[in-house]
Amino acid sequence: MANNPQSPNGNQDPSGSTQMFRAFVDEGTRQPQAATASSGGSRVGVIVGVIAAVVIVAAVAWLALG
């Protein structure tokens, strides 16, 4: 019964909740770092896409005016 988060009278065991909360916090701190690393790659893609769009618009404008 030591692993049961509830005591026999129905109240929750605060130590069990604390352990689960710490595990949750530990998992939460690892994920944003991984998300930041992957968002850096998507930012590069967005920047390259914007530059390509500007080049295409400039080429079309040059051809239209020339």
N, C-alpha and C positions, 0 to 999 in steps of 0.2 A: 504494500500500500504506500510505500515511500514515494513512488513515482506518480501517484494520483494527485492531480492539482487541487482536488477538493477534499476537505476533511470530512469525517463522518457526519458532522452536523450541517453540512451544506455550504459552508463558507469557503471561498476560494483561498488557496494557499498563496500568500504574497510572494514567497520565494520562487515558486513556479512561474508566476507572472513576470517577475523580474528577470529570470533566466531567459524566458521567451522574448522579452523586450530587448535584452542585450543582444540576443542572436539576431533579432530584426534590425537593430541599429547597425550591427556589424555588417550585415548583408547590404544595408542601404548605403553605407559609406563606400563600398567597393563598386557599386554599379555606376554612379555618376562619373567616376574616373574612366571607366570603360566607354561610357557614352560620350565623354568629352573627346576621347581619342578617335572614335568613329565619326563624330560630328566635324572634326578637323578635315577629314577626307571629303565629306560632303560640301564643306565650305570651299575647298579647292575646286570642286566640280562646278559649284555655282559661280565662282569667280571666272573660271575658264568659259563657262556658258555666256556670262554677261559680256566678256571681252569678244567672244566670237559673234555675238549678236550685234555689238557696236561695229565690228569690222564689216559684217554683212550689210548693215544699214548704210554705212559710209560708202561701200562699194556700189550699192544700188543707187544712192544719191549721186555719186560721181558719174555713173553710167547714164542716169537720167538727165543730168545737167550737161554732159559732155557730148 
